[in-house]
Amino acid sequence: MSYPTDELLALASETRATILQRLEAGPRTVGEIAQGLPVSRPAISQHLRILEQAKLVTEEYQGTRHIYRIDPTGLATLRTWLDRFWTRSLDAFAAEVERQNQTPHPSHAKQRRASRP
């Protein structure tokens, strides 16, 4: 699996991350997403396009309304990459712990020698 550049770059914007957080609660229109944000509706639409290109949101038309929702495709890509990264890190940590457990610690060797009759 390659590095999920599109997805990570899309989330690098605080505005886009906020949009995604708002969509966690369920589908929203552009107006609902834009409410209270310090950017215009056209700017929100541009951010939504970037999120859509990264497969983090999908757009559905209901009459004249554009409804956006989270797209699990892009999130699955991120999750797979992060899980792989995390698994490798945990495996390396476990291997190091195992290596340290198999190597006698100098202070343990002194204690064993001192306890001999």
C-alpha positions as CSV (number, residue, x, y, z in Angstrom):
1,M,0.0,0.0,0.0
2,S,1.3,3.4,-0.9
3,Y,1.4,6.5,1.4
4,P,-2.2,8.0,1.4
5,T,-1.0,11.4,0.2
6,D,-4.4,12.7,-1.0
7,E,-6.2,11.8,2.1
8,L,-3.6,13.2,4.5
9,L,-3.3,16.4,2.5
10,A,-7.0,16.8,2.5
11,L,-7.1,16.6,6.3
12,A,-4.1,19.0,6.6
13,S,-6.5,21.9,6.4
14,E,-8.2,22.8,9.7
15,T,-11.4,23.8,7.8
16,R,-11.6,20.5,6.0
17,A,-11.0,18.6,9.2
18,T,-13.8,20.6,10.8
19,I,-16.1,19.8,7.8
20,L,-15.3,16.1,8.3
21,Q,-16.1,16.4,12.0
22,R,-19.4,18.0,11.2
23,L,-20.3,15.2,8.8
24,E,-19.6,12.6,11.6
25,A,-23.1,13.4,12.9
26,G,-24.6,12.6,9.5
27,P,-25.3,14.0,6.1
28,R,-25.4,17.8,5.7
29,T,-26.0,20.4,3.1
30,V,-23.4,23.0,2.2
31,G,-25.3,25.6,4.1
32,E,-25.5,23.4,7.2
33,I,-21.8,22.6,6.9
34,A,-20.9,26.3,6.4
35,Q,-23.0,27.5,9.4
36,G,-20.7,29.3,11.9
37,L,-17.5,28.8,9.9
38,P,-15.4,31.9,9.1
39,V,-15.4,31.1,5.3
40,S,-17.9,31.6,2.5
41,R,-20.1,29.0,1.1
42,P,-18.1,28.9,-2.2
43,A,-15.0,28.3,-0.1
44,I,-16.8,25.5,1.7
45,S,-17.7,24.0,-1.7
46,Q,-14.1,24.1,-2.7
47,H,-13.0,22.4,0.5
48,L,-15.7,19.8,-0.1
49,R,-14.4,19.1,-3.7
50,I,-10.9,18.4,-2.2
51,L,-12.4,16.1,0.4
52,E,-14.4,14.4,-2.4
53,Q,-11.4,14.0,-4.6
54,A,-9.6,12.3,-1.6
55,K,-12.6,10.0,-1.3
56,L,-13.3,11.3,2.2
57,V,-16.8,12.6,1.4
58,T,-19.5,11.9,-1.2
59,E,-22.0,14.2,-2.7
60,E,-25.6,13.3,-3.5
61,Y,-28.2,15.5,-5.2
62,Q,-31.7,15.8,-3.8
63,G,-33.5,18.2,-6.1
64,T,-31.5,21.4,-5.9
65,R,-29.7,20.5,-2.7
66,H,-26.3,18.9,-2.5
67,I,-26.0,16.5,0.4
68,Y,-22.6,15.5,1.7
69,R,-21.7,12.5,3.8
70,I,-18.5,10.8,4.9
71,D,-17.2,8.3,2.4
72,P,-15.8,5.2,4.1
73,T,-13.5,4.5,1.2
74,G,-10.9,7.2,2.0
75,L,-11.2,6.6,5.7
76,A,-10.6,2.9,5.1
77,T,-7.4,3.8,3.2
78,L,-6.2,5.9,6.0
79,R,-7.1,3.3,8.6
80,T,-5.3,0.6,6.7
81,W,-2.2,2.7,6.4
82,L,-2.3,3.7,10.1
83,D,-2.9,0.1,11.2
84,R,0.1,-1.1,9.2
85,F,2.2,1.7,10.7
86,W,1.0,0.9,14.2
87,T,1.4,-2.8,13.8
88,R,5.0,-2.5,12.6
89,S,5.7,-0.2,15.6
90,L,4.1,-2.6,18.1
91,D,6.0,-5.6,16.5
92,A,9.3,-3.7,16.8
93,F,8.5,-2.8,20.4
94,A,7.6,-6.5,21.2
95,A,10.8,-7.7,19.6
96,E,12.8,-5.3,21.6
97,V,11.1,-6.3,24.9
98,E,11.7,-10.0,24.0
99,R,15.4,-9.3,23.2
100,Q,15.8,-7.5,26.5
101,N,14.1,-10.3,28.4
102,Q,16.5,-12.9,26.9
103,T,19.6,-10.9,27.6
104,P,20.6,-11.1,31.3
105,H,20.8,-7.7,32.9
106,P,24.2,-7.0,34.6
107,S,22.6,-6.3,38.0
108,H,20.7,-9.6,37.9
109,A,23.9,-11.5,37.3
110,K,25.5,-9.8,40.4
111,Q,22.5,-10.7,42.5
112,R,22.7,-14.4,41.4
113,R,26.4,-14.6,42.2
114,A,25.9,-12.9,45.6
115,S,23.1,-15.3,46.6
116,R,25.3,-18.4,46.0
117,P,26.4,-20.2,49.2
